[in-house]
Amino acid sequence: MATLQEPAAYGGQMAKYFRLGKADSLVISQARKPPLAITRLISSGGLPEQTASIPPEKAFVVSIHLTPASDRGCDIWVEDRHSRIPIWPAGGVGIYDLESNPRTRNPSAVDWVHYHIPRSTLDAFTEDAEKPRVQHLRSVYGIVDRILWQMTQIVLPSLQNPDGFCELFLDHFRLLFCAHVVTSYGPPCNVRGSFKGGLAPWQRKRVEDLFRENLEGKLRLSALADECGLSVSHFARSFRRTFATSPHQYLILQRIKKAKGLLTANRLSLLEVALESGFSDQASFSRTFKGVVGTPPGKWQREATHQ
């Protein structure tokens, strides 16, 4: 008789292995691509007992501490090997192969973010990037990864408010995360080919049209790449060479461009301008507009009208 397969080790299922009540989580999925899942585990009482065994799974977990481990350190078991980590600072990373039964114990308060990466997700990324497949990820327990720390701080709010982040941003985050993990913790390797040039003129025009028609941010990197006949990684490199920025930042700039035109016409309220420009509300519009332009939209409108 076939046995039911355990759910993947993220979200509530990961909380179960750590004997915690609940966990905020987010799954970043992409059309025809395996997902990346992010889980935050918090316990004010720590993990005084060894965590439960995780059923074998063809996946990795990249774990980053948002707070330091206790002054008594923490313990890690991988299969039958035990490691005692006396110091684990905030930003310290651990990488675990879920086929090797990793477990841990930490006697004081913990606040972790766990990135669940199926091997198939890394395989899809390395295939697009024309790199060899990753068999193992190397890391030293507790070594601070400042880049992953900053990336985690950026994506953390999306665990509680996934609708506040457009799909294009999450797609781009998934791509950047895989690139960082493969480059930093995978085996040294050289790209099998070199890429030169940006998007062809027809591809550039198609991309510009798609962004103009989809300012609300529901575009996916995979859809943009398909429209150009390119892999996601190839498209991302070509896009940056062509526009000198990322797709997500380009989307923001196009929203601001549209908003300036509407503000100059002086026929709509700020809320109406925000919605017409692809923003979800007036607050996010005002915040983003000021961040890009340097002036709040109302003040910019008054100055533009006066001029």
Buried (B, 14 or more C-beta within 10 A) or exposed (E): EEEEEEEBBBBEBBBBBBEBEEBBBBBBBBEEBBBBBBBBBBBEEBBEEEBEEBBEBEBBBBBBBBBBBBEEBBBBBBEEEEEEBEEBEEBBBBBBBBBEBBBBBBBBBBBBBBBBBBBEBBBBBBEBBBBBBBEEBEBEBBEBBEEBBEBBEEBBEBBEEBEEBBBBBBBBBBBBBBBBBBEBBBEEEEEEEEEEEBBBEEBBEBBBEBBEEBBBBEBBBBBBBBBBEBBBBBBBBBBBEBBEEBBBBBBBBBBBEBBBEBBEEEEBEBEEBBBBBBBBEBEEBBEBBBEBBEBBBEEBBBEEEEE
